[in-house]
Amino acid sequence: MTIQRVTFLIAAAILSWLLASRVRLYALDRLLDIPNERSSHSAPTPRGGGLAIAVTALGGIILAAILNWIPWNLAIALVGGGALIATVGWIDDHRSLSALTRFAVQFLSAGWAMYWVGGLPSLSVGFTSLHLGYFGIILGVIGIVWAINLYNFVDGIDGLAAGEAISTGVIGGLILLAMGQTGLAIVSLLIAAASAGFLPLNWAPARLFMGDVGSGMLGYLFAVLAIASENSGAVPLLLWVLLLGAFVFDATVTLCRRIAHGERWYHAHHSHAYQRMVQAGRSHAQVSSTILVINLALAVLAIVAWLRPGLFLIAIGAGAVLLSIIYLSVERIRPMHAHSHSRG
């Protein structure tokens, strides 16, 4: 990593902070998030701060492509779909869009990305790879759409979504650097830098929320980066899933349980494990910090899987077991459906 590229990342963090400060001034008049019965905050707070992350990350990716640090096909995949997701998120932050409109844009963006990154022809499982063929395209599109939504689902308390982006971006970026994949590493570290600039305004007590403009786009960027990383023979896609494991597990298990319970899964709620820990009396800072510690444990497992391909599936399984234990612990403290009296 050259001095020029390090300076580039530092400048991105500073730019994101400056932009977030400006967005906050705008949002104080036009985008106040008013607390309701499903909120995890108690005071009106401006939202839409993810616009700063979007402008910084997407602009940085374009500049990196111009400087020949990353290939143009990757930049087009990330920026084309990322800008579309961010734009729809920005509109949705101002006035709610229908679920059909959001899903249409998400599938369009996912298809765009899969075209430019060359699909998902195979999936590494450590010592071998599974040939996916055309099924890989379908799997990739569904995976990207799910990543967009799950990242949006877990952006519900101060500092959580930005902190996750920083930890995943830095750890993934460092592994990519160690593998000599400088271009992909720049993208991963740029996502982390853009999120780091926003975090001071978002850490508890938050003075600015990320909003859909940032959360959905972060999910998209990580998903596309993971697929591009898999296709280039760098960090396998499943290791990116492990690095994002706290989000993936909470969002997926909670969604499945809500569907099984007959709830309208696409409606806003406060049933996620991290939300229930806040309801149980933990502060936003405590919960977000705890999840960052969990991320470090998952990172250790990811590094083990990367260094020892023979232990790949064991490391993935150990991560699933760890997350299951933590989720069940939350369930004992604050059951998901203990106080549910109605469906929907």
N, C-alpha and C positions, 0 to 999 in steps of 0.2 A: 504494500500500500504506500503510494508516494505522498509526499507533502502536499502536492496539488490536490489529491483526492481527499486527504484528511481535511484540508482547508475547505474543500467543497462541502463536505458533510457538516462541518462546524457552521459554515455560512447558511446551510439549509435549516439547521436548528434555530439559528438566530432569526432568519426570515420568517419561519413558522411562528415564533413567539411574537414578532412584530405584527404579523398579519392577524394572529389570534386576538391581540390587543385591540386592533382596529375593528375586527368582527364583533367583539364584545360591545363596543360603543354603538355599533349599528343595531345589534340584537337587543340592547336595553330598551329600545323604543319599539322594535318590530317583531322580536322573536322571544318573548318571555315564556318560559315553561312554568305554567301554574300548577302547583301540586294538586293531586286528586287522590282518591282512595287506593289507586294502584301505584302511586309514586313512592320512591324511596327517599325523597327529599321533602323538606318542610317549608322552604322559602322559595318564592318566585326567582328563577334563575335564567339568564339568557342562554339560548342554545344556538347551534349552527357553527360552533367553533371549529368543527371538522373541515370547514371550508379552507382554513389555513393549512391543514395537513394536506388536503387535496391539491391545492395550488402549488404548494412546495414540492410534494412528492412527484406529481405528474410533470410539473415544469422541470424538476431536477432530472427526471428520466429522459425527457426530450433533450436537455442539455448534454447528458451523458452519452446519448446516441450521437449527437452532433460531434462530440469530442472523440467518437469511436471507442468509448469505454464499454458500451454494450451494443449488441447487434440490433439493427433497425426493426427486424421482425418482432423481437421481444418488446421493444419500445412501443411499436404500433399495437401489439396485443394488450399491453398494460395501459397505455394512455387512451386508446380508443374506447375500450370498454370501461375503464376507470372513470373517464370524464363523463360518460353517459350515466353511470351509476351515481356519481357525485351530483350531477345536474338534477336527476330525478329526486335524489335525496334532499337537495336544497329546496326544490319545489315542495316536496312533502313536508319539510320542516315549516314551511309557510302555510300550507293548506293541505290537508290530508288527501292523498291520492287513493284510488281504489286498489285493492289487492291485485286485481287483474292487470291493471296498468303497470304496477311495480314488477309483477312476475314476468310480464311480456318483455319489459326492458331488461330484466335480469337474464332471461334465456337468450335474448338477442346478444347481449354483451358476452355471455358465456360462449355462444356459438362463434362470435367474432374472435375471441381469444383462442379457442381450439383450432380455428383455421390458421391463425398466424403462428402458433407454436407447433403446428404439425400433429395435432391430435394427442392421443395417449396410447401409443402402440404396445407398450409393455409396462409392467409394474414390478419393481425390484422388491424382493422379500429377503434380501441379505445374500445368501449363498446362491440364489438363482433368481430368474425373472419369469413372470407369468405373461405369456403372449395374450394380448387383449384384442387385437385387430380393430374392427369397426366398433365393437362393444366399448373400447376405450374412449371413443368420442362421446358416446352416450354417458358413460361413467364420469368423464371429465366435465361435461356440461352440468349434470346433476350435482356433482361435487362443488363446482364454482357457485351455482345458485344457492346451495345449502350454506357454503361459507359466507356468502353475502348476508344471508338471513341470520345465521347463528351469531355472527359478530354483532349484528344489530340487536339481537335478543339479549346479549350479555353486556351491552352498554347501558347499565342501569344504576350504577353507583359511581361516586367520585373516583377518578383516577384509574379505574379498572381497565377499560378498553385501551387507553393510551399506554398504560403500564405494560399490558400484555403485548402490544405492538413493539414496544421498546425491547422487552426481554427476548421475544421471539426473533425480532429483526437483528439484534446484536448477536445472539447465540448462533442463529442460522448463518449470519454473515461471517462470523469468525470461522465456522466449520468450512464454509465455502472458500474463504481465503486460504485455509490450511490445505485445501484440495487444489489450489491454484486456479479456482474459478472466480477471477477478479470481477468480471462483469456482473455475474449474478450476485456476488457479494456486495457490490456497489448498490444494487437495487435494494437488497435486504437492509443494508445499513442506512440507506436513504429513507426508507420507511420508518426506521427507528429514530433517525434524526428529526424528521418532520413531526413525529409524535412527541419527541422529547421537548421540542419547542412549545408545544401546546400544553404539556403536562402541568407546568407551574400554575396555569390558570384553572386547571381541572382537578388538581389534587384537593382533597378534603380540607376545609370546606370549599367546594367548587365555586368559582366565580363565573364559569362558563362551561356549558355542556357541549359535547361533541356533536350531537344530532345525527340524523340519518345521512347527511352529506358526508360525514367522515366515517361512521361505523361500517356502513355497507361497502364503501370503497376500500377500506382496509381489508375486509374479508375477501373482496375480489382480488386485490393485489397479492395477498398471501397465497390464495388458491392458484392463481396463474403462475406466480413465482415457483410454487411447489411443483407444478406440472412441468414447467420449463426446466427446473432443476432435475427432475426425474428423467426427462428426455435427453438431457445433456450428459447423463451418467454421473452427475454430481450427488448432492444430498437426496436420497430417495424420498418420494412423496410421503410415504408412511412415517418417516422421521419428522417431517413437517407437521403431520397430524399429531405426532407425539409431543412436539414442542408446543403446539396449540391445544394440548390435551385437556386442560382444565376447562377451556371454553367449549371444545367439541363434546366432551362428556356431559357437562351440565346441560347444554342446550339440547343435545340429542335425547338424553334420558328424560329430561323434563317434557320435551315435546311428545315423546312416545307415551309417557304417563298421562299427559293431558288428553291425548286422543283416546287412550284406553278408558279414561274416566268420563268420556263423552263431552268434553269441553270444546268450545270453538277455538281451536289451536292458533288461529290467525289473529285472535283478539289480544289486546294488551293484558298483561297479568303481572303478578309478583310471586310466582311460584318457583323461580330458579333457586338453586341452593344458596348462591351468594346473596340473593335478596332475603331469603329466610334467615340467614345469619344476622343480617342487619335488623330484621324484625325481632330476633331473639336478644337484641341488646348490644351487639358488637357495632363499633363505629365503622363508617365507610373506610377510613384509613386502615383500621385493623383488618378488615376483610380483604381489601385490595392488597395489602402487604402480605397477608397469609397466602394469597393466590400467587404472588410473585415468588414466595419461598417454594411453593409447590412446583412452580415453573423451573426453578433451579434443580429440583430433584428429577423432574422429567428431562431436563437438559443433560444431566449426568447419564441417564439411561440412553438418551439419544446418542451421546458421544460413545458410549460403550458399544451400541449397535453399529455405529459407523466404523469404529476401530476393529471390532470383532464381528464380521458378518455371520459367523456361526452362532452368535448369540442374538442375532437380529430379532427373531420372533420371540425369544425369551424376554428381551428388553421391552418389546411392545406389550407383551402379556403382563410383565411386571408393572408397567405404567397403568394398564387397565385395572389391575388389582389394586394398586395404590389409590387410583381415583375412585374406585368402587368403595373402598374402605372409608375414604373421606366423605363421599356422598351419603353413605349409610350413617355416618356419625352425625352429619347435619340432619338427617331424617329423624334420628333419635332426639335431637335437641329441639327441632322444629318440624314436625311432620308436614308433608306437603298438603294433605287433604284433611287434616285434623279439624279444621274450622270451616270446612266447605259445606254449605247448606244448599247450594243451588248449582245447577249446571250452566255453563256458558260464560 
